[in-house]
């Protein structure tokens, strides 16, 4: 897909991997709407006042997502062409710990934001993309209306001790890639999931050195954590390469997380 053909929605675009995606696509000349509860860096908005829009909202609320998509379409005078779902939270708690059973409310909150929030953004983005008028015929098999890139985690496959909620939520995101791609295929919309390993995001930068060094020891090559821009470059390639669809891509330098 031609990235600049429409505008791009990035949920969770104010920090970490989402912020890197916002930066990358603005650099490419795209119009980008950052949908996040937290506001972005002020320099992003001042550097690209005509092509960057921030909207505060909750990915789990239908009305918030619908309003953001409507605002983006009105502001940029284009149709939504790509949605990148980066909004999510971390949580670590054993299912049974020293004080008894883990919190059901905490488990539910993680699934609500990471999994249901991702599904909410994906379905409403696809609904908007489906309204794009493109010639879909046998002679033009590559005609597409949009791309949805969802963010999972290698915890979906290598969940560590205490990561039941997080692993379940991200495993659900990965599991949605194929059925959503099948749902949206007739509309000319692709769906791809990226499962990043450990990246130098604000959350990881404040992790204890023992945790950081332990994960580095399990990383084959390159022997470092990922840079958020490398995630954004992967998203760009997924959007540009029509053969990516219905799959989950591990972006982890070969890391297989240990039990703890």
ABEGO torsion letter per residue (X at the ends): XBAAABBBBBBGAABEAAAAAAAAAAAAGBBBBBBBABBBBAAAAAABAAABBBBBBBAABAAAAAAAAAAAAAAAGBBBABBBBABBBBBBBBABBAAEBBBAAAAAAAAAAAAAAAAAAAAAAAAAAAABBBBBBAABAABBABBBBBBBBAAAAABBBGAAAAAAAAAAAAAAAAAAAAAAAAAGBBBBBBBBBBBBBAAAAABBAAAAAAAAAABAOBBBBBBAAAAAAAAAAAAABAABBGBBBBBAGGBBBBAX
